[in-house]
Amino acid sequence: MEQIPFDKRTGTIWYNGEFVDWQDAKVHVLNHGLHYGSCVFEGERIYSGKIFKSLQHSQRLHQSAQMMDFIIPYSVEQLVIAKDQLVVKQNIIDGYMRAFAWRGSEKMAISAQHNSIHVAIACWTWPPYYSAEAREKGLKLKFARYRRPAPDSAPVAAKASGLYMICTISKHEAERDGYNDALMLDYRGYLAEATGANLFLVAKNGDLHTPLADCFLNGITRQTVIELAKKRGINVVEKHILPQELSNYCDAFLTGSAAEITRINSITEDYVFAKTSKLTLDLMQDYSNLVRGL
Ligand code: PMP
């Protein structure tokens, strides 16, 4: 079924402190966020009418803005309240939320020290990130064309829109080649993450390994899954992992607010995870219970 494009929908958007009609949430084409990538955002999920880890997401939005050298003119508390109000206004039971901030139009040049900062929040009903088939069979990944940059090459811990251009190019290429997503290495050649989700690997001895988040987003879901695993007494190891070490693992999955916990079937044709491990199934169940407050 064809989706209604986002600029053709109806409803309410929170825009610079006010609830406005969906169709009135507009920007001028000459804005710094669009031309120079000075935009930060959050992707959050709503479960049974409640935003999961809302406070942490709004805190991260503020931190991302600071890394981009701007300050969001609404407090974390104001954003959390606005998001809750929007869920009610939009009547969302299970859905997705975007909160984002960008530099406006006063100066259209690299330097934009005093440009106004704009903030908007939108939410909508949203199904799982990957198709039912991909979730059932597990994701097929290939290696991405681009690598995650070094911390001295980009503000790697920010959830900044500019950092996603290499993700979109890599994911498009993967999809064209028949894969569900691309797995990115980092600037040193270690496994990093997928284009919009973190990576976990199940070791044959029952330990859970995940790449050290020293040059990419330390996802809120990643941190949640580490906590859930530790609660189960699973030994979680955050470390640098080389691609050729993938043969040491019996199962793998991705985590993210959008991706939730999605199992990986294979990474290229060389690394196939034939069977879902009990550990992965347990963590999926734990996560599903947690987000629904069970
Ligand atoms: N890495 C990237 C590049 C992402 O876009 C996301 C999704 N926000 C994640 C990791 C996972 O982060 P989180 O669990 O906080 O959604």
Residues whose N, C-alpha, C, O or C-beta is under 5 A from the ligand:
A	BS01	PMP	G43 E193 A194 T195 G196 A197 N198 L217 G219 I220 T221 R222 T255 G256 S257 A258
